[in-house]
């Protein structure tokens, strides 16, 4: 009977292809939009991911996310270092500074100032140069995307591609000379601005003069000391907020979920994909069942029970569901390959195909229920009519 059900389904090619197209479109749209949403949220805490060596981030209690900088007094660093359970604590500067390009335009950059002696918090991967080169005079390390994109030099002839920034080139940061000593690869930021690394002392020289310039304190817990317990100790001793890396990531992406319209926009797109897929697949599957009522009636007249017919409809819905789901998710997985090098944020975790698979199962179940109800009410005598 299962083979008969499949032959019935494939025999009506127009409706079979229509159902497949509907489910493929639904799978593609839901997977793609959900992956872009996750990619955007991942970019919000990309800097925290790159700075993986410290266990704890210490900051002003009113900081709401990683880019919400509320500077601390430099004396807070010494207070944190004196707390029991702290193996080391280093300063970190993070701020937005304008770089003057060779054509006279300005480009806002994320400038990261690392501890002068240890350089803790540096980029996760160097493409050219060494992290230790930051100890040279006026040195900075530029991220690869920024060097090839927004910080690239204008070509000599109009129409030629921009000339990527390379080791040895110079920038002007707040009227200060900066020499590129390395190119690094970092996680893309939410604003997709170029990222520049330098030492803490040099970063505070580049930055406009303010009374407080210390953005974060990076802390490593001693062996055997629980980071969460140390966070509580830092809070009680200094009054500063202290979070583990994972906690700070959660705080950051929850801020964007709560205070931006991103979840609503992508939620509407995912819901639209589900609804469109359900309507197309349901209508086509129901139409297919109506066209084959005589065949189902013949099987009933030959003694096939409702359970047998139910199994046939389920086999048909499972077949189209698997094919449509596979084609949709497969097409969505090609998006990061086709958009390589672009600004598109795309991250498909295993949760997304699993949830989309559940949604496709729900669509197929709804379609099968609508169809099987008509089959259950079918009278075998319909075979002998007309």
KADAZI-V206082 format. One record per backbone hydrogen bond with DSSP energy under -0.5 kcal/mol. NH is the residue of the N-H (numbers start at 1). CO is the residue of the C=O. E is the energy in kcal/mol with one decimal. If there is no record, write none. Layout:
nh & co & e
NH & CO & E
NH & CO & E
//
This chain:
nh & co & e
5 & 1 & -2.6
6 & 2 & -2.2
7 & 3 & -2.4
8 & 4 & -2.4
9 & 5 & -2.1
10 & 6 & -2.8
11 & 7 & -2.0
12 & 8 & -0.9
12 & 9 & -0.6
13 & 11 & -1.3
16 & 12 & -2.4
17 & 13 & -2.8
18 & 14 & -2.0
19 & 15 & -2.5
20 & 16 & -2.1
21 & 17 & -2.7
22 & 18 & -2.2
23 & 19 & -2.4
24 & 20 & -2.6
25 & 21 & -2.6
26 & 22 & -2.1
27 & 23 & -2.6
28 & 24 & -2.8
29 & 25 & -2.7
30 & 26 & -2.3
31 & 27 & -2.5
32 & 28 & -2.7
33 & 29 & -2.3
34 & 30 & -2.1
35 & 31 & -2.2
36 & 32 & -2.3
37 & 33 & -2.2
38 & 34 & -2.4
39 & 35 & -2.4
40 & 36 & -2.5
41 & 37 & -2.4
42 & 38 & -2.3
43 & 39 & -1.7
44 & 40 & -1.1
45 & 41 & -0.7
45 & 42 & -0.8
46 & 43 & -1.2
49 & 45 & -1.9
50 & 46 & -2.1
51 & 47 & -1.6
52 & 50 & -1.4
55 & 219 & -2.0
56 & 219 & -2.4
57 & 243 & -3.3
58 & 217 & -2.5
59 & 241 & -2.7
63 & 60 & -1.9
68 & 65 & -1.8
69 & 67 & -1.5
72 & 214 & -3.4
76 & 73 & -1.7
77 & 74 & -1.2
78 & 74 & -0.6
79 & 75 & -1.5
80 & 76 & -2.3
81 & 77 & -2.1
82 & 78 & -1.2
83 & 80 & -1.5
86 & 83 & -1.7
87 & 85 & -0.6
87 & 220 & -2.8
88 & 220 & -1.2
90 & 218 & -2.5
92 & 216 & -1.8
93 & 113 & -2.2
95 & 111 & -1.9
97 & 95 & -0.6
97 & 109 & -2.3
99 & 107 & -3.0
100 & 172 & -3.0
101 & 99 & -0.6
101 & 105 & -3.2
104 & 101 & -1.8
107 & 99 & -2.3
109 & 97 & -3.2
110 & 194 & -3.1
111 & 95 & -3.1
111 & 109 & -0.8
112 & 110 & -0.5
112 & 196 & -3.4
113 & 93 & -2.8
113 & 111 & -0.5
114 & 112 & -0.6
114 & 198 & -2.8
115 & 120 & -0.7
119 & 115 & -2.3
122 & 119 & -0.9
125 & 185 & -0.8
127 & 183 & -3.1
128 & 183 & -2.3
133 & 130 & -1.1
134 & 131 & -1.9
135 & 132 & -1.9
136 & 133 & -1.8
139 & 136 & -1.2
140 & 179 & -2.4
141 & 197 & -2.4
142 & 182 & -2.2
143 & 195 & -2.1
144 & 184 & -3.1
147 & 143 & -2.4
148 & 144 & -1.9
149 & 145 & -1.2
151 & 146 & -2.6
152 & 149 & -1.3
153 & 163 & -3.2
160 & 157 & -1.7
163 & 153 & -2.8
164 & 162 & -0.6
165 & 147 & -2.7
168 & 180 & -3.0
169 & 166 & -2.2
171 & 178 & -3.1
172 & 100 & -0.9
173 & 171 & -0.5
173 & 176 & -3.1
174 & 98 & -1.2
174 & 172 & -0.6
176 & 173 & -1.1
178 & 171 & -2.5
179 & 138 & -3.9
180 & 169 & -3.0
181 & 140 & -2.8
181 & 179 & -0.6
182 & 140 & -0.8
183 & 128 & -1.5
184 & 142 & -2.4
185 & 125 & -2.8
190 & 43 & -0.7
194 & 108 & -0.5
196 & 110 & -3.3
197 & 141 & -2.9
198 & 112 & -2.5
200 & 114 & -3.7
203 & 199 & -2.7
204 & 200 & -2.3
205 & 201 & -1.0
206 & 202 & -2.5
207 & 203 & -2.2
214 & 72 & -1.3
215 & 92 & -1.2
215 & 213 & -0.7
216 & 92 & -2.2
217 & 58 & -2.0
218 & 90 & -2.7
219 & 56 & -2.6
220 & 88 & -2.6
222 & 85 & -2.7
225 & 222 & -2.3
226 & 224 & -0.5
230 & 226 & -2.3
231 & 227 & -2.2
232 & 228 & -1.7
233 & 229 & -1.8
234 & 230 & -2.5
235 & 231 & -2.3
236 & 232 & -2.4
237 & 233 & -2.0
238 & 234 & -2.8
239 & 234 & -0.7
239 & 235 & -1.6
240 & 234 & -0.6
241 & 59 & -1.8
243 & 57 & -2.4
245 & 55 & -1.0
248 & 244 & -2.5
249 & 245 & -2.1
250 & 246 & -2.2
251 & 247 & -2.4
252 & 248 & -2.1
253 & 249 & -2.6
254 & 250 & -2.1
255 & 251 & -1.4
256 & 252 & -1.5
257 & 253 & -2.0
258 & 254 & -2.3
259 & 255 & -2.8
260 & 256 & -1.0
265 & 261 & -2.3
266 & 262 & -2.4
267 & 263 & -2.4
268 & 264 & -2.4
269 & 265 & -1.6
270 & 266 & -2.5
271 & 267 & -2.5
272 & 268 & -2.6
273 & 269 & -2.1
274 & 270 & -2.0
275 & 271 & -2.7
276 & 272 & -2.9
277 & 273 & -2.3
278 & 274 & -2.6
279 & 275 & -2.8
280 & 276 & -2.6
281 & 277 & -2.5
282 & 278 & -2.5
283 & 279 & -2.5
284 & 280 & -2.5
285 & 281 & -2.7
286 & 282 & -2.4
287 & 283 & -2.4
288 & 284 & -2.4
289 & 285 & -2.2
290 & 286 & -2.3
291 & 287 & -2.1
292 & 288 & -1.0
292 & 289 & -0.6
293 & 290 & -1.4
296 & 292 & -2.2
297 & 293 & -2.9
298 & 294 & -2.4
299 & 295 & -2.1
300 & 296 & -2.3
301 & 297 & -2.7
302 & 298 & -1.5
303 & 300 & -1.6
304 & 299 & -2.7
309 & 305 & -2.0
310 & 306 & -2.8
311 & 307 & -2.4
312 & 308 & -1.8
313 & 309 & -2.2
314 & 310 & -2.5
315 & 311 & -2.4
316 & 312 & -2.1
317 & 313 & -2.4
318 & 314 & -2.8
319 & 315 & -2.2
320 & 316 & -2.1
321 & 317 & -2.2
322 & 318 & -2.6
323 & 319 & -2.2
324 & 320 & -2.7
325 & 321 & -2.6
326 & 322 & -2.5
327 & 323 & -2.3
328 & 324 & -2.4
329 & 325 & -2.7
330 & 326 & -2.1
331 & 327 & -2.2
332 & 328 & -2.2
333 & 329 & -2.0
334 & 330 & -0.5
334 & 331 & -0.9
335 & 332 & -1.4
338 & 334 & -2.6
339 & 335 & -2.3
340 & 337 & -1.1
342 & 339 & -2.2
346 & 344 & -0.6
347 & 35 & -1.7
349 & 347 & -0.9
352 & 349 & -1.0
353 & 349 & -0.8
354 & 350 & -1.4
355 & 351 & -2.6
356 & 352 & -2.8
357 & 353 & -2.5
358 & 354 & -1.9
359 & 355 & -2.2
360 & 356 & -2.5
361 & 357 & -2.3
362 & 358 & -2.2
363 & 359 & -2.3
364 & 360 & -2.6
365 & 361 & -2.6
366 & 362 & -2.6
367 & 363 & -2.4
368 & 364 & -2.7
369 & 365 & -2.7
370 & 366 & -2.2
371 & 367 & -1.9
372 & 368 & -3.2
373 & 369 & -1.8
374 & 370 & -0.8
375 & 371 & -1.4
376 & 372 & -2.9
377 & 373 & -1.6
378 & 375 & -1.1
382 & 379 & -2.2
383 & 380 & -1.8
384 & 381 & -1.4
385 & 382 & -1.1
//
